[in-house]
Amino acid sequence: MIDYLSIYEKMHDNNIMLTFKGEVTFDLINSMLKIIESRLDMIEGDLKTRKKVYNVLVECLQNLVHHIDTLDPGEETSPYHSKTALLMITTSTDGYHVVTGNYILNDKIEKLKNWLDEINSVSADELRDLYKRILNNEQFSEKGTAGLGFIDIARKSGQKLIYAFQPVNDRYSFFSFQITIPKNYQLASSK
């Protein structure tokens, strides 16, 4: 028999607020956001931090819905369903940690990597200017986005974007993304 008490204790000790593996839909996003909003109201006293965590989570979830690539039938090389996305939210003394993961076509990696590296390479002021420039130029993709979500995540968290691409097969990789939202945002952003 599985030791469920041990699993519970590990989740509790690691301060896991929410973990999810499966197909992400807009209905599911709404449910997850309600759960996290309720948890944040209980454990986070600082309203600014709560808002930042919530807003970053919204952007991360929207990225999952808009940008997950589906493996073609017969191409799946893992036991996981191709539309499967991962989401985990944890808390620690230094902040809230959001981790996502989804499949991506290998031919999209270079563009995404360049975009994330560009976001990571600029200052907070330059990030704000980049955001405004994209909005003013209406540079939106076929999915209705312009990469604004990642800019917004970097701006709201005040942190660099952490990511990795793990090859699955010749056509697909698994994209993992992580961001930390400091609990004391004012101190973190003034460094």
Sequence and secondary structure as in RCSB ss.txt:
>XXXX:A:sequence
MIDYLSIYEKMHDNNIMLTFKGEVTFDLINSMLKIIESRLDMIEGDLKTRKKVYNVLVECLQNLVHHIDTLDPGE
ETSPYHSKTALLMITTSTDGYHVVTGNYILNDKIEKLKNWLDEINSVSADELRDLYKRILNNEQFSEKGTAGLGF
IDIARKSGQKLIYAFQPVNDRYSFFSFQITIPKNYQLASSK
>XXXX:A:secstr
   HHHHHHHHHHTTEEEEEEEE  HHHHHHHHHHHHHHHHHH   HHHHHHHHHHHHHHHHHHHHH     TT 
  SSS TTEEEEEEEE SSEEEEEEEEEEEGGGHHHHHHHHHHHHHS HHHHHHHHHHHHHHT   TTS  SHHH
HHHHHHH S  EEEEEE SSSEEEEEEEEEEESSHHHHHT 
